[in-house]
Each structure stands twice: as C-alpha cells, then as structure tokens.
Amino acid sequence: MQKLYKVFMGKAKCAVDLGDGSERGEYVNQDYILNKLGRPHRSISLMYCYYPLDEQFPQRISEAMKDAEVSFQWDYPYDDYFTYKGGIGGNLNDEPFNYMRDIRKHGQDVTLTLTIDPHVTDEMIAAIGKDLKTFGRIFLRINHEATGNWFSFNKRASYQEVADFYCRASKIIKENAPNVQTILCIGGVENQETGEIEKEKEFSQAVRETDIWSVDKYMALHWGWPYDVAESGGNSHSRSSVKDTFDMTKASYERFKYINNNISKPMVMSEFNADGDVTGAYEQAEMVKMFCDMIKDSKAEWFTGFTFYQFRDRGRLGLEIQNPNNADVGIEQPVMKTYRDIIHDEWFMPSMNIGDEISLPVTLRWGNSEDAEGIAIPVHFDKNPHFCELVFDDDSNLMIEINGRWFYKSPQAETIDLMPAFFEKPLENSADMTVNIFAPPASGENDISTQDGFFNYYYTLEKLPKIRILTSPVEPSRDRKDF
C-alpha cells in the first residue's frame, strides 16, 4: 500500500508576486505563465479602476475617448485601466472576477489594485467588499501611488482627502469582506535629509490603519511611454542605482514603523522592475538580479515580498514583450531567465514541511498560498525517468509539485505529464522524492456558508492517482548499441 504523509506549505522568506495585465498589457492566462515559469506565485496582481459617477464609465476611457488628443498616459478624465465591472448592479461573471477565479484555481492569491473615485458613496464601497468576500485572502491596493499627481483621484481631491478616503474605504470593505487585507502604497523616504515619507502628515493615519505597507519603485522607468521614445538627455525617463533603491525601500519601512509607534507590519514593493526602454534588455536583467541578491545576501527579513511588473508588456517592462502582430503572443526577454532563476531560489520559495503519515480519505485545507495542507506521496526513481505521469479518474482541482516544478490539474484533466520537472533538472543517480499535492478551490471561490469559509477551502481526497514511471523508452533503440 502506498504510504502517504501530510505536507504543510508556508511563507517564503521573501514572497514573489507577479503583475498580469494593466494599462500596458492584457491579462495572460495562468496555465501559460505556470508553464513558462515552473511555479505559482504567492499572488497575481490585477489593475482596475472604478469611476462609476463618470458618464463614460464602465467603458475603458481610452476606448471611450479614442479620438482625444492625449500626450501622456494619464491625461484622460479617469485612469486608463480596464474597468471594474462589479459594484452596485455589477456583473460578477465579468472582469476582474473571471481572472480572479483563474488565479485562485491555480493556487495563488489575488492582489487587486483598484483606483477609485474618492467621491463614491459608502454604499458603493460596501458593494466592492461584497464582491470580494468569496475569494479567500485577497490583497486590495486602494488608490496606489497616492502621493503622486498623475492618477485621476489625486486630481479630484486633496492629499488629505485621498488619505481619509483610504481609511474610510478600507474600513467599509473589510466590514463586508473580512478576508481582505489592504495595502497602502505611497511615496517612501525620497528625501534623505528630512527622513520623512512623502506627505507624511496627511497619510500617517492611513499608515497606522492599513494592513500592509508598500512603495512602488522602478530602478529605471520611461514614464513617457508610449507617447515618446526614451533618448539620452530626455526628460521623460529616469534611472537610479540598485543600492539607492534598496536603501530607500528599507528607510521607508523604518519610517512607516516609526509612524506606527515602532510596531512592524508587512512591507512590500507592489511594483518593481527596471525599464528596458532605459537600460536595454541586458542591464534590465542585471539590475533585477542585483536587487534580489541584496535582499538575500542581507537576509532582509523586514522585506515581505515584491511584485514584478509585469509578465507581458507592450513596452519593455515585461518578462515578455507583446508581439505587435499578435497580442496573444509574447516575445521572451533576457529578464525571463533571470527572474525564473530568482523565484526558484530557496529564499524566494514557500516553505514545505512533511508531517505525519496519514491514510485515505484525507481532507485537504487551502487557506492561501502561504498556508495550505496537502499530501506528500513518496516516489522512488532508479534513475532519470523517460516517462513520469499521474493518471486521475476524478474531478479534483489540484496543484502538484515534484523536483521543484509545479503542475496544475483542472477538474477536466485526466493525465498530468510530470516529465518537464526532469528536463532541466535530470536525476544523475537513483533518488527518493515526493509528489506534493494541494487542492485550491475548483471554482476559484470559497464557500462562505461554512464556519471559516472566508479564510479556508476544504477538499476531501478519496483516492490517489496512478503513478506511471518508466526509466527507459517503451521500445529500445534500434540505432544505439548501449541498450
């Protein structure tokens, strides 16, 4: 009889999240991303806007005003993100909810960036909370980069009003969706002489009331995209040093902590990259690696995680550039391999701990991507396999890991080929390994009618898949003499 053990998945020393879609690129499905990168992320970041009081809404503003003369990305009446289709009278089968389900089926949490008109009513805010209550742990980034001057909410209200709105919206949303954790994203310590965060007086209360602190920091950025080309001596781009970026982030964390009566909270960087428009493709990859090396080498446990912005981009801020001839095709950049290596480093990977031996049936618990209980199946390999696959005869929705490579099994899938786990990491000798299996929600949503449904999803596994392993071809070669 096959032995079976409990396995517990926990936090990484530094979590990695990934942006997927924004004003600069469309959403890419999670099956494609998982295949390209070989592992799921803690969270996938989506970017939307909600300006229901505007006559053009819910149209995307660049489409509603496609004939307008615009010379900057944020010159429209409201932010040029895809529009949030929820809220009062909304459609939960539209964006972003269809993408949120895709993300959670694949064992990841959702980070929802939502720019919101600060003049919406309490009822409108509460409706957002009601929309989000079935999606387990969700990170909600309300009116990000709030100390800037480019987003529409900053043009409609003072900084104090924007800060007050953040506190008000956070409170109302969490009253309706206790599973939501809010992220305050504001300017950090940009001025080393004062040592204060930007607009500190206005945002101090928000610093204390939020769940998570964040800064967005691009080590290089061409903010003039797509309306001009970054050229030497131009004024629509910038570049800073990797060390300055790291030091600013740490100083910002320390200042947030000071404002919060020296009580620490999770610190993240919700948008991070170096823009290839400024650095070129090679130095973009070098800068990303240098920053992550600093995190690891300094054992920066104060830094909870970062979001790489983004997977596929129409400019040069992506692991892929969108093919100009076909939006469904991405052109891999050098930073893709660099990033893949980073996220497979132990410092950035979730913990995995084997527990006691168990027997079937077993109930698996999915709390979130940093808190899940699955099963570990020991598997012995005499040598590197030629075939390795799992065969299922149920409708389970599973995330599967072996040899550091992750696979998704949808309820419709019957056979999962695990051989990609050995293409880049072949076994040199015999080996004992485990197949780790977790069960995130098949629908992408939790059942909140259960006692702890806001925070946990449960699935009972009745039987194990069949494991097919062959260490040689089905038929021996007629051309090689070593068989």
Buried (B, 14 or more C-beta within 10 A) or exposed (E): EEEBBBBBBEBBBBBBBBBBBBBBBBBBEBEBBBEBBBBBBBBBBBBBBBBBEBEBBBEBBBEBBEEEEBEEBBBBBBBBBBBBBBBBEBEBEBBBBBBBBBBBBBBBBBBBBBBBBBBBEEEBBBBBBBBBBBBBBBBBBBBBBBBBEEBBBBEBBEBEBBBBBBBBBBBBBBEBBEBBBBBBBBBBBBEEEEEBBBBBEBBBBBBBBBBBBBBBBBBBBBBBBEEBEBEEEEEBBBBBEBEEBBBBBBBBBBBBBBBBEEEEBBBBBBBBBBBBBBBBEEBBBBBBBBBBBBBBEEEBEBBBBBBBBBBBBBBBBBBBBBEEEEEEEBEEBBBBEBBBEBBBBEBBBBEBEEEEEBEEEBEBBBBBBBBBBBBBBEBEBEEBBEBBBBEBEEEBBBBBBBBEBBBBBBEEBEEBEBEBBBEEBEBEEEEEBBBBBBBBBBEBBBEBEEEEBBBBBBBEBEEBBEBBBEBEEEEEEEEEEEE
